[in-house]
């Protein structure tokens, strides 16, 4: 019984081999034709490999003009836009090597400042106001008198020798621009030689559009447009 089973299996294998032999011949012939055609097509490409690739070497979905032109990044597109007016230069009478020069260089590249608004200036002299009207003392404690006699007129000057005024872009004063510019100012002043002693950080959130840093001989004001127009005019006169 085992020999009959083996005989049947051998007959089945012979029949299957005779049926698949024509297909094997056709596939081998097809492979030979493909190899011949690829050799014919690759010969001119090999000769032109030393020459630069032309537009025909690009895929069908690419434009040759776009391939030649460099792709501009978003930063390059923003840089190509028209910039605002430059910031005013440092005063000519500012001492050489002053910490304000280092601070001015750090603030000049800040993206939070309005173009052309970074200003370093000496304090504006304020005109003397009118004298108060004479008034006699009133009440049981004799208060309210304004004329105390003649005194010695001494001009003590201002608190600072220089003022640095940096105006943030309009609409960004309540979105962290003043806080970010304050960090830049503190970092630049603490990195100067010798380091400038600064007060501790003010963690109070409300600044009403004006933050000030006392740096000893000068003060740094980071202001909004509204605060600058109100508190930092070009001149102060009593009307």
C-alpha positions in Angstrom: 0.0 0.0 0.0 2.9 2.3 0.7 4.5 1.7 -2.7 1.1 2.6 -4.4 1.0 5.9 -2.6 4.5 6.8 -3.5 3.8 5.9 -7.1 0.8 8.2 -7.2 2.8 11.1 -5.6 5.6 10.7 -8.2 3.1 10.7 -11.1 1.6 14.0 -9.7 5.0 15.6 -9.4 5.9 14.7 -13.0 2.6 16.1 -14.3 3.1 19.4 -12.4 6.7 19.7 -13.7 5.6 19.2 -17.3 2.9 21.9 -16.9 5.2 24.6 -15.3 8.1 24.1 -17.7 6.7 26.4 -20.5 6.0 29.2 -18.0 9.6 28.9 -16.7 10.9 29.2 -20.3 8.8 32.3 -20.9 9.9 34.0 -17.6 13.6 33.4 -18.4 13.2 34.8 -21.9 11.5 37.9 -20.4 14.2 38.5 -17.9 16.9 38.3 -20.7 15.0 40.9 -22.8 14.7 43.3 -19.8 18.4 43.0 -19.0 19.3 43.8 -22.6 17.0 46.8 -22.8 18.3 48.2 -19.5 21.9 47.8 -20.7 21.1 49.8 -23.9 19.4 52.6 -22.0 22.1 52.9 -19.3 24.9 53.4 -21.8 24.1 57.0 -22.8 23.4 57.9 -19.1 26.8 56.6 -18.1 28.5 58.8 -20.8 26.6 61.9 -19.7 27.2 61.3 -15.9 30.1 63.7 -16.0 28.0 66.6 -17.3 25.7 68.5 -14.9 22.2 67.2 -14.5 19.6 69.1 -16.5 15.9 69.7 -16.0 15.2 66.2 -17.5 16.8 64.6 -14.4 14.1 66.2 -12.1 11.0 64.2 -11.2 7.8 65.0 -13.2 6.2 66.8 -10.3 9.0 69.4 -9.8 9.4 72.7 -11.5 12.9 73.4 -12.8 12.5 77.1 -11.8 11.7 76.2 -8.2 14.7 73.9 -8.0 17.1 76.6 -9.0 15.6 79.2 -6.6 16.6 78.9 -2.9 13.8 78.1 -0.5 13.3 81.1 1.8 12.6 80.2 5.4 10.1 82.2 7.4 12.9 84.0 9.2 14.4 85.1 5.9 11.0 86.3 4.7 10.5 88.4 7.9 14.0 89.8 7.5 13.3 90.8 3.9 10.4 92.9 5.0 10.9 96.7 5.3 12.3 97.5 8.6 11.4 100.6 10.6 13.7 103.6 11.3 17.0 102.8 13.1 17.4 103.6 16.8 19.1 106.9 17.6 22.9 106.6 18.2 24.5 106.9 21.6 25.3 110.5 22.8 28.7 111.7 21.9 29.5 112.8 25.5 28.8 109.3 26.9 32.1 108.1 28.4 33.9 105.3 26.6 33.3 101.8 28.0 30.2 103.0 29.9 27.8 100.1 30.8 25.1 101.9 28.8 27.0 101.0 25.6 26.7 97.3 26.3 23.1 97.7 27.3 22.3 99.7 24.1 23.9 96.9 22.0 21.7 94.2 23.7 18.5 96.2 23.4 19.1 97.2 19.8 18.5 93.7 18.6 15.5 93.0 20.8 12.4 92.0 18.8 10.1 93.6 21.5 11.1 97.2 21.0 9.5 99.6 18.6 11.9 100.6 15.8 13.6 103.9 16.4 12.4 104.4 20.0 15.5 103.3 22.0 16.9 106.5 23.4 19.8 107.4 25.7 19.7 111.0 26.9 20.7 113.1 29.9 17.9 114.4 32.1 15.8 117.2 30.6 16.1 120.3 32.7 12.7 121.3 34.1 11.7 124.9 34.1 11.2 126.5 37.5 7.5 126.8 38.3 5.8 129.9 39.7 6.2 130.5 43.4 3.3 129.6 45.6 1.0 132.4 46.7 1.5 133.9 50.1 -0.9 132.5 52.7 -1.1 133.3 56.3 -1.3 130.5 58.9 -4.7 129.3 59.7 -6.4 127.3 62.5 -5.4 126.6 66.0 -2.1 125.0 65.0 -1.2 127.8 62.7 -0.8 125.6 59.6 -1.0 126.5 55.9 1.6 129.2 55.7 3.6 129.2 52.4 6.1 132.1 52.8 8.8 131.0 55.2 11.2 133.8 54.4 14.1 134.0 52.1 16.2 130.9 51.6 19.4 129.9 49.7 18.8 128.7 46.1 20.8 125.6 45.6 20.4 123.4 42.5 21.1 119.8 43.6 20.6 118.3 40.2 18.7 115.1 39.3 19.0 111.6 40.7 20.6 110.1 37.6 23.1 111.3 35.0 21.5 109.3 32.1 18.2 107.9 31.2 17.7 104.9 28.9 14.2 104.8 27.5 13.0 101.7 25.6 9.5 101.6 24.2 7.9 98.2 23.5 5.8 97.6 20.5 2.2 98.9 20.7 -0.2 96.2 22.0 2.5 94.0 23.5 2.9 95.7 26.9 0.3 93.4 28.5 1.6 90.3 26.7 5.0 89.9 28.4 7.1 92.4 26.3 8.0 94.6 29.2 8.9 91.6 31.4 11.1 90.1 28.6 12.9 93.4 28.0 13.5 93.8 31.7 15.2 90.4 31.8 17.4 91.5 28.9 18.4 94.7 30.7 19.2 92.9 34.0 21.3 90.3 32.2 23.3 92.9 30.3 24.0 95.0 33.4 25.0 92.0 35.5 27.4 90.8 32.8 29.2 94.2 32.6 32.6 94.7 34.1 32.4 95.4 37.0 28.9 94.1 37.5 26.3 96.7 38.5 24.5 96.2 41.7 20.8 96.0 40.9 17.7 95.8 43.2 15.9 92.5 43.6 13.4 91.4 40.9 10.0 92.9 41.3 7.5 90.0 41.0 4.6 92.3 41.0 2.6 91.7 37.8 1.0 95.1 37.4 3.3 97.7 35.9 0.8 100.0 34.1 3.0 100.2 31.1 6.1 101.3 32.8 9.0 99.4 34.5 12.1 101.1 35.8 15.5 99.7 36.8 17.7 101.9 39.0 21.4 101.2 37.9 23.0 103.8 40.2 24.2 106.6 38.0 21.5 106.0 35.3 18.0 104.6 35.1 16.4 102.3 32.5 12.8 102.8 31.7 10.8 100.2 29.7 7.6 101.8 28.7 4.6 101.5 26.5 3.7 104.1 23.9 1.0 105.6 26.1 3.4 105.8 29.1 6.1 107.4 27.0 3.9 110.1 25.6 2.6 110.9 29.1 5.7 110.7 31.3 8.6 111.2 28.9 7.8 114.2 26.8 10.6 116.0 24.9 10.4 119.0 27.2 8.6 120.0 30.4 7.3 123.5 30.8 4.8 124.9 33.3 1.9 126.6 31.6 
